[in-house]
Amino acid sequence: MNTVRVNKIYDGLREYDKRYYVSYGGRRSGKSWAFSQLLVRRALEHPGRRIMVLRKVGTTIRHSVWLRMQAAVEEAVGLTRCNIRQVDREIHLPGGSVIGFGSLDDKEKWKSAEGITDYWIEEASELTEEDFDTLDAGLSTPCDPQPSIWLSFNPIPIVKNALHWLQRRFLSISHELGQIATTDVMVLLRTWYKSNRWCPETTIRLLESYKESNPELWRMWGLGEFTELKGAILKDWDVVKEVPEHARFAGYALDWGYAEDPAALIAVWRAGREVWVRQLIYSTGLTNPMISQEMQRLRLRKGVDSIVCDSSEPKSIAELQVLGWTVYGADKAPRYKRGAALYLQGLTIHCLEDSPDFQRELGTWSWAQDKAGDVMAKVADGSDHCIDALIYRIYKLPGSINIGAIDKAFVNTPVLEDSYSPISTNVEAVVMEAGV
C-alpha cells in the first residue's frame, strides 16, 4: 500500500473498534475525504471486507462518493490494480475486499442485504431515522474488526427546541471541537476547516467573514454546530415527490462552477405562484465538455432545450453553444440578489425529494447581519448555486427582457411535457437592468 497523507485528527479514528464512527462539523473540514481514505485502508488491511457507500438519493452518487472513493483507491493502491465495475458501481480491491455504492431510494432492499461488513453514510442528515434503523438492524456479518457504520454530515438549520434525530442519537455525549469522544459503541469527532490542512485560502476567508456578516452561519458552517438560523430568507418551501400534471415546464438553468464551487443544473416548472425545482447536476471538477456529456446523459436535447445561465462566463457559454446547446446568459445587475430574494419570498417553492443539495440551500439561504447581530437587507454570501440558477431562470426585474416572450417570438412549437421551446442562439443575454 502506498504512503497516504491523512489529516492527523482523523487518523486517530483507526485506533478504535466501534459499531459507529460519527464525524460531523463545518464545511471543508475534510471529513468525507478522510473517511474514504480510512475505509480504503480498512478494506486493504482486512481482506474480504464488503463496504457499502450510501447516499439518500441515487442520482447524487455519480459525482460525489463514487469519484471520491476512486480517488482514495488510486492514492492508496492504484486503480490499475483493481477491477472497476462501472455498471455495478463496484470497486474490487487486491485481496478480495469490495467497495460498493447504493442509495436509500428503496430502503426495503437493504433489509435482506447479506455479507456487508461496513456502511459509510455520506450526508447522513439526509436520511430519516427509519432509514438508519433499517441499515443498522441488518448489519450482522461476523468479522474482525466488528461490523461498523460510518456517518459523515454537516450540521443543518434546526427548529427551536427540536432536536434532529442525529443530535438525539449520537451527539448528546460531551465532546469538544477537534477532540475524539467515545462510548462503548461509538467514536465521535466534530471538526472544522482548521482540521483540514488542505483547506483553500479562499474558503478560509469566506468562512471567517461570517463571524461578522452572519454569526449563525459562522456557527454552523465554520464551527460545525447545529444552529437555529437567524434571518432565513425562504420560509414558504417544502419537499415533494413529484411535479403535478398542471405545472408547466419552464426550462433549465445552469450556475457555473469548477474547483471549489459546484456546477449546478436545475429543471424548473411553474404554475402561478408555485415553482417546482429538480437538481440535475451538482458537482465540482466538471469541465464544460463534461457538463455537455452530463446533459446528454440526462437526455437534454441540443438545439431544442433552452438553458439560461450566469453571463459572467461568456467563454463557457460560447463553448457550450459550439457543442450545440441553446445556452444564453442572464446578466446580473448590481445588488440584484436583494430584489431576487424578495421576489422568491412571494413564491411557494417545491423541492423534488431527489434534490438534497437544493433542499440544503433553501434551508440555509439567509440575510447578512451587522456586528450587533441585526439582520440587514443584504443576502449573505454562501452556498446558493441552485438558488442562483433558479434566479436566472425565473427572475425578471421591471424593464428587463422577458424570457418567455423571447421563446414565443422565435418558435411556434407547442411546449411538451419534458421540453421547453427553443430560442434563437442569437440571444446572448437576458439583461437584468434595474439595480435593487
FIBAVO-789214 format. One line per 3 residues: number of its first residue (from 0); their letters; for each residue x, y, z of C-alpha. Coordinates in Angstrom, 2 decimals. Layout:
BEGIN
NUM	A	X,Y,Z ~ ...
***
This chain:
BEGIN
0	MNT	0.00,0.00,0.00 ~ 1.26,3.46,-0.90 ~ 2.01,6.15,1.68
3	VRV	-1.18,8.18,2.14 ~ -1.38,11.63,3.71 ~ -4.34,11.83,6.10
6	NKI	-5.31,14.84,8.19 ~ -3.84,13.96,11.58 ~ -7.03,14.50,13.55
9	YDG	-8.87,11.78,11.59 ~ -6.03,9.27,11.64 ~ -6.73,8.75,15.34
12	LRE	-10.02,7.04,14.46 ~ -8.06,3.96,13.33 ~ -7.26,3.13,16.95
15	YDK	-10.85,2.18,17.73 ~ -13.06,-0.82,17.00 ~ -16.60,0.52,17.41
18	RYY	-20.02,-0.03,15.90 ~ -20.48,3.64,14.98 ~ -17.96,6.16,13.65
21	VSY	-19.53,9.62,13.60 ~ -17.83,12.69,12.15 ~ -19.62,15.97,11.67
24	GGR	-18.67,19.61,11.58 ~ -18.11,22.68,9.48 ~ -17.70,22.98,5.76
27	RSG	-14.40,21.96,4.17 ~ -13.27,20.16,7.32 ~ -12.06,17.18,5.27
30	KSW	-14.24,14.56,6.97 ~ -15.56,12.93,3.78 ~ -12.12,12.66,2.24
33	AFS	-10.71,11.25,5.48 ~ -13.49,8.64,5.72 ~ -12.79,7.49,2.17
36	QLL	-9.08,7.12,2.99 ~ -9.71,5.26,6.25 ~ -12.23,2.86,4.73
39	VRR	-9.96,2.05,1.79 ~ -7.20,1.31,4.30 ~ -9.55,-0.91,6.31
42	ALE	-10.50,-2.80,3.14 ~ -6.85,-3.37,2.18 ~ -5.66,-4.35,5.66
45	HPG	-8.57,-6.74,6.21 ~ -9.18,-8.73,3.01 ~ -12.73,-9.84,2.40
48	RRI	-14.47,-6.70,3.71 ~ -17.57,-5.64,1.83 ~ -18.04,-1.90,2.30
51	MVL	-21.17,-0.12,1.03 ~ -21.05,3.63,0.46 ~ -24.52,5.16,0.62
54	RKV	-26.35,8.39,-0.14 ~ -30.03,9.01,0.40 ~ -30.62,9.66,-3.32
57	GTT	-29.03,7.52,-6.03 ~ -28.56,10.34,-8.53 ~ -26.13,12.11,-6.16
60	IRH	-23.65,9.21,-6.12 ~ -22.12,9.63,-9.57 ~ -20.34,12.93,-8.88
63	SVW	-19.73,12.59,-5.15 ~ -18.77,9.42,-3.30 ~ -18.15,7.37,-6.48
66	LRM	-15.40,9.74,-7.63 ~ -14.13,10.37,-4.11 ~ -13.68,6.67,-3.37
69	QAA	-11.91,6.07,-6.67 ~ -9.51,8.90,-5.83 ~ -8.82,7.35,-2.42
72	VEE	-8.18,3.93,-4.01 ~ -5.86,5.47,-6.61 ~ -3.94,7.20,-3.85
75	AVG	-3.61,4.04,-1.74 ~ -3.01,1.23,-4.22 ~ -3.67,2.45,-7.78
78	LTR	-6.82,1.86,-9.80 ~ -4.93,-0.26,-12.34 ~ -4.57,-2.96,-9.69
81	CNI	-8.33,-3.02,-9.11 ~ -11.36,-4.23,-11.01 ~ -13.61,-1.20,-11.51
84	RQV	-17.12,-2.27,-12.48 ~ -18.77,0.89,-13.77 ~ -22.21,-0.62,-14.40
87	DRE	-22.46,-2.30,-10.99 ~ -20.64,0.58,-9.31 ~ -18.23,-1.70,-7.50
90	IHL	-14.50,-1.46,-6.83 ~ -12.82,-4.87,-6.33 ~ -9.56,-4.39,-4.46
93	PGG	-6.45,-6.59,-4.31 ~ -7.01,-9.15,-1.57 ~ -10.72,-9.58,-2.25
96	SVI	-12.38,-6.65,-0.48 ~ -15.18,-4.93,-2.38 ~ -16.45,-1.36,-2.16
99	GFG	-19.99,-0.95,-3.46 ~ -22.30,2.03,-3.81 ~ -26.03,2.40,-3.25
102	SLD	-28.86,4.63,-2.09 ~ -31.88,4.62,0.17 ~ -34.28,5.35,-2.71
105	DKE	-35.71,1.91,-1.90 ~ -34.75,1.10,1.67 ~ -36.63,-2.21,1.62
108	KWK	-33.86,-3.85,-0.40 ~ -31.38,-3.27,2.42 ~ -33.43,-5.38,4.84
111	SAE	-32.23,-8.52,3.07 ~ -28.70,-7.38,2.16 ~ -26.11,-10.01,3.06
114	GIT	-22.35,-10.07,3.53 ~ -21.93,-6.34,4.17 ~ -19.31,-5.55,6.82
117	DYW	-19.34,-1.74,6.82 ~ -21.63,1.10,5.76 ~ -20.47,4.64,5.07
120	IEE	-23.44,7.00,5.01 ~ -22.34,10.27,3.42 ~ -24.53,13.31,4.18
123	ASE	-26.27,11.28,6.87 ~ -28.55,14.22,7.74 ~ -30.45,13.45,4.51
126	LTE	-31.65,10.14,5.99 ~ -34.61,9.60,8.24 ~ -34.15,7.70,11.48
129	EDF	-36.17,4.88,9.94 ~ -33.69,4.71,7.05 ~ -30.84,4.38,9.52
132	DTL	-32.60,1.77,11.64 ~ -33.19,-0.36,8.54 ~ -29.44,-0.46,7.86
135	DAG	-28.40,-0.86,11.47 ~ -30.75,-3.78,12.15 ~ -29.47,-5.73,9.17
138	LST	-25.73,-5.30,9.72 ~ -24.60,-8.51,11.42 ~ -21.88,-10.14,9.30
141	PCD	-19.33,-11.87,11.57 ~ -15.97,-10.13,11.01 ~ -12.97,-8.58,12.71
144	PQP	-12.93,-5.60,13.12 ~ -16.63,-5.76,14.00 ~ -19.33,-4.56,11.54
147	SIW	-19.47,-0.79,11.56 ~ -21.46,2.20,10.33 ~ -19.64,5.39,9.44
150	LSF	-21.70,8.60,9.37 ~ -20.44,11.92,7.99 ~ -22.52,15.06,7.74
153	NPI	-22.67,18.82,8.08 ~ -24.98,20.43,10.64 ~ -28.28,21.73,9.30
156	PIV	-30.60,24.52,10.48 ~ -32.81,23.35,13.33 ~ -36.21,24.32,14.66
159	KNA	-36.15,25.87,18.12 ~ -36.44,23.28,20.91 ~ -36.49,20.40,18.39
162	LHW	-33.50,18.06,18.06 ~ -32.58,16.39,14.78 ~ -32.50,12.61,15.20
165	LQR	-28.72,12.59,14.69 ~ -28.32,15.01,17.58 ~ -30.53,12.93,19.86
168	RFL	-28.99,9.63,18.80 ~ -25.27,10.41,18.65 ~ -24.37,13.95,19.74
171	SIS	-25.73,14.07,23.28 ~ -22.45,12.95,24.89 ~ -19.94,15.57,25.99
174	HEL	-17.49,16.35,23.19 ~ -15.24,19.24,22.18 ~ -14.31,20.63,18.78
177	GQI	-11.33,18.75,17.39 ~ -11.25,16.08,20.11 ~ -12.34,12.44,19.83
180	ATT	-15.03,11.30,22.28 ~ -16.14,7.71,22.78 ~ -18.77,5.48,24.30
183	DVM	-18.92,1.69,24.44 ~ -20.31,1.58,20.90 ~ -19.32,4.88,19.28
186	VLL	-16.43,7.16,18.42 ~ -17.43,10.79,17.78 ~ -15.45,13.65,16.24
189	RTW	-16.52,17.22,15.45 ~ -14.15,19.10,13.14 ~ -13.88,22.40,11.31
192	YKS	-11.93,23.91,8.44 ~ -8.83,24.26,10.62 ~ -8.82,20.45,10.92
195	NRW	-8.09,20.29,7.19 ~ -4.52,21.32,6.36 ~ -5.51,21.49,2.66
198	CPE	-8.48,23.82,3.05 ~ -8.18,26.52,0.30 ~ -7.36,30.05,1.44
201	TTI	-10.38,31.43,-0.42 ~ -12.67,29.13,1.59 ~ -10.99,30.12,4.84
204	RLL	-11.54,33.82,4.09 ~ -15.20,33.22,3.18 ~ -15.95,31.17,6.29
207	ESY	-14.23,33.63,8.60 ~ -16.16,36.52,7.03 ~ -19.33,35.02,8.51
210	KES	-18.13,35.87,12.03 ~ -19.44,39.38,11.45 ~ -21.75,39.10,8.42
213	NPE	-23.77,36.13,9.69 ~ -22.91,34.69,13.12 ~ -25.40,31.80,12.77
216	LWR	-23.79,30.67,9.51 ~ -20.40,31.00,11.19 ~ -21.50,28.68,13.98
219	MWG	-22.99,26.20,11.51 ~ -20.53,26.29,8.58 ~ -17.46,27.50,10.46
222	LGE	-17.65,25.82,13.89 ~ -19.84,22.91,12.80 ~ -22.71,23.43,15.24
225	FTE	-26.41,22.72,14.76 ~ -27.93,26.19,14.80 ~ -31.29,27.88,14.67
228	LKG	-30.63,30.07,11.64 ~ -31.49,33.73,12.10 ~ -32.66,35.71,9.10
231	AIL	-33.62,32.79,6.87 ~ -34.89,34.23,3.59 ~ -37.16,31.48,2.31
234	KDW	-39.87,30.03,4.52 ~ -42.59,29.01,2.07 ~ -40.97,25.86,0.69
237	DVV	-41.32,22.13,1.05 ~ -40.09,18.79,-0.29 ~ -42.34,16.84,-2.68
240	KEV	-42.20,13.52,-4.51 ~ -43.26,14.67,-7.98 ~ -44.32,17.55,-10.21
243	PEH	-48.12,17.79,-10.69 ~ -49.55,17.46,-14.17 ~ -50.87,21.03,-14.27
246	ARF	-47.39,22.56,-13.80 ~ -45.79,23.90,-16.98 ~ -42.16,23.13,-17.71
249	AGY	-40.24,26.42,-17.68 ~ -36.79,25.26,-18.77 ~ -33.32,24.60,-17.46
252	ALD	-30.80,26.82,-15.67 ~ -27.09,26.45,-15.00 ~ -24.77,28.04,-12.45
255	WGY	-21.09,27.69,-13.33 ~ -18.57,26.10,-11.01 ~ -15.39,24.08,-11.09
258	AED	-12.76,23.81,-8.34 ~ -14.33,25.00,-5.09 ~ -17.91,25.70,-6.15
261	PAA	-20.09,23.07,-7.83 ~ -21.68,23.47,-11.22 ~ -25.44,23.31,-10.66
264	LIA	-28.02,22.45,-13.32 ~ -31.72,22.52,-12.45 ~ -35.05,21.91,-14.17
267	VWR	-37.92,24.26,-13.33 ~ -41.71,24.00,-13.57 ~ -44.27,26.71,-12.79
270	AGR	-47.96,27.11,-12.07 ~ -49.00,30.59,-10.95 ~ -47.04,31.49,-7.82
273	EVW	-45.76,27.95,-7.34 ~ -42.40,26.65,-8.56 ~ -41.07,23.09,-8.67
276	VRQ	-37.32,22.51,-8.91 ~ -35.24,19.37,-9.51 ~ -31.47,19.42,-9.23
279	LIY	-29.86,17.54,-12.13 ~ -26.15,18.29,-11.71 ~ -24.39,19.42,-8.55
282	STG	-20.68,18.70,-8.73 ~ -17.22,20.22,-8.64 ~ -14.47,19.39,-11.11
285	LTN	-16.66,19.42,-14.23 ~ -15.20,20.99,-17.37 ~ -17.59,22.37,-19.98
288	PMI	-17.26,19.26,-22.20 ~ -18.03,17.14,-19.12 ~ -21.11,19.28,-18.41
291	SQE	-22.16,18.72,-22.03 ~ -21.75,14.95,-21.62 ~ -23.78,15.01,-18.43
294	MQR	-26.59,16.96,-20.09 ~ -26.68,14.40,-22.90 ~ -26.77,11.58,-20.36
297	LRL	-29.71,13.34,-18.71 ~ -31.40,13.45,-22.14 ~ -31.43,17.19,-22.61
300	RKG	-31.74,17.96,-26.31 ~ -29.21,20.00,-28.22 ~ -30.76,22.86,-30.18
303	VDS	-34.14,22.32,-28.51 ~ -33.97,22.78,-24.74 ~ -33.10,26.26,-23.57
306	IVC	-30.60,26.70,-20.76 ~ -30.19,30.08,-19.07 ~ -27.02,30.64,-17.07
309	DSS	-24.75,33.19,-15.43 ~ -23.45,35.52,-18.13 ~ -20.21,36.19,-16.24
312	EPK	-18.50,33.40,-18.21 ~ -19.03,34.23,-21.91 ~ -16.27,31.80,-22.90
315	SIA	-18.13,28.93,-21.23 ~ -21.39,29.98,-22.88 ~ -19.68,30.09,-26.27
318	ELQ	-18.09,26.68,-25.70 ~ -21.43,25.03,-24.95 ~ -23.00,26.81,-27.92
321	VLG	-20.28,25.40,-30.20 ~ -21.15,21.97,-28.80 ~ -24.71,22.52,-30.00
324	WTV	-26.51,23.68,-26.86 ~ -29.03,26.52,-26.73 ~ -27.37,28.41,-23.89
327	YGA	-27.69,32.09,-23.07 ~ -26.75,34.31,-20.16 ~ -28.75,36.26,-17.61
330	DKA	-26.81,39.41,-16.77 ~ -26.71,40.28,-13.09 ~ -27.29,43.91,-12.23
333	PRY	-25.55,45.36,-9.14 ~ -27.21,44.19,-5.92 ~ -29.64,42.05,-7.92
336	KRG	-29.82,39.38,-5.21 ~ -31.80,41.51,-2.79 ~ -34.54,42.04,-5.37
339	AAL	-34.40,38.39,-6.36 ~ -34.71,37.31,-2.72 ~ -37.79,39.48,-2.22
342	YLQ	-39.26,38.05,-5.42 ~ -38.67,34.45,-4.35 ~ -40.26,35.19,-0.97
345	GLT	-43.51,35.72,-2.84 ~ -43.42,32.22,-4.32 ~ -44.10,28.76,-2.97
348	IHC	-41.07,26.66,-3.87 ~ -41.36,22.88,-4.08 ~ -38.07,20.98,-3.96
351	LED	-38.16,17.50,-5.51 ~ -37.09,14.93,-2.94 ~ -34.20,13.70,-5.13
354	SPD	-32.58,17.15,-4.84 ~ -30.80,17.15,-1.45 ~ -28.33,19.94,-2.23
357	FQR	-31.09,22.30,-3.31 ~ -33.01,21.40,-0.17 ~ -29.99,22.31,1.95
360	ELG	-29.62,25.63,0.13 ~ -33.27,26.52,0.73 ~ -32.78,25.98,4.45
363	TWS	-29.56,27.99,4.79 ~ -30.05,30.93,2.39 ~ -30.15,33.93,4.71
366	WAQ	-29.79,37.67,5.13 ~ -26.46,39.07,6.28 ~ -26.11,40.52,9.78
369	DKA	-24.25,43.50,11.15 ~ -21.79,43.41,14.05 ~ -24.64,43.76,16.54
372	GDV	-26.33,40.68,15.11 ~ -29.14,42.61,13.45 ~ -30.36,41.38,10.07
375	MAK	-29.51,43.61,7.12 ~ -31.25,43.93,3.74 ~ -28.39,42.12,2.04
378	VAD	-28.10,38.47,1.08 ~ -25.21,36.71,2.83 ~ -22.58,35.08,0.65
381	GSD	-22.73,31.32,0.81 ~ -23.75,28.09,-0.82 ~ -26.58,29.08,-3.15
384	HCI	-25.73,27.59,-6.52 ~ -29.11,26.01,-7.29 ~ -30.83,29.15,-5.98
387	DAL	-28.70,31.28,-8.31 ~ -29.73,29.06,-11.21 ~ -33.38,29.42,-10.21
390	IYR	-32.98,33.19,-10.17 ~ -31.51,33.13,-13.68 ~ -34.48,31.09,-14.89
393	IYK	-37.45,32.92,-13.40 ~ -36.46,36.32,-12.01 ~ -37.10,39.27,-14.27
396	LPG	-36.72,42.80,-12.96 ~ -39.00,45.57,-14.24 ~ -37.77,46.67,-17.63
399	SIN	-35.80,43.51,-18.29 ~ -36.22,41.28,-21.30 ~ -38.91,38.65,-20.81
402	IGA	-37.55,35.16,-21.43 ~ -40.97,33.74,-22.19 ~ -41.62,36.43,-24.78
405	IDK	-38.31,35.66,-26.46 ~ -39.18,31.99,-26.64 ~ -42.57,32.66,-28.21
408	AFV	-41.10,35.10,-30.69 ~ -38.68,32.55,-32.09 ~ -40.74,29.37,-32.16
411	NTP	-44.34,28.30,-32.60 ~ -43.73,24.72,-31.48 ~ -46.03,23.81,-28.56
414	VLE	-44.37,23.05,-25.23 ~ -44.02,19.33,-24.49 ~ -44.13,17.82,-21.03
417	DSY	-40.40,17.14,-20.97 ~ -39.12,20.03,-23.02 ~ -39.02,23.78,-23.36
420	SPI	-39.50,25.80,-26.52 ~ -36.18,26.52,-28.26 ~ -35.00,30.09,-28.66
423	STN	-32.65,31.72,-31.10 ~ -28.98,31.19,-30.31 ~ -28.54,34.88,-31.22
426	VEA	-29.97,35.84,-27.85 ~ -26.77,36.23,-25.84 ~ -28.13,37.62,-22.60
429	VVM	-31.26,38.29,-20.64 ~ -30.45,41.69,-19.17 ~ -31.49,42.47,-15.62
432	EAG	-31.44,46.25,-15.87 ~ -32.65,47.67,-12.59 ~ -30.33,47.79,-9.61
435	V	-32.15,46.91,-6.43
***
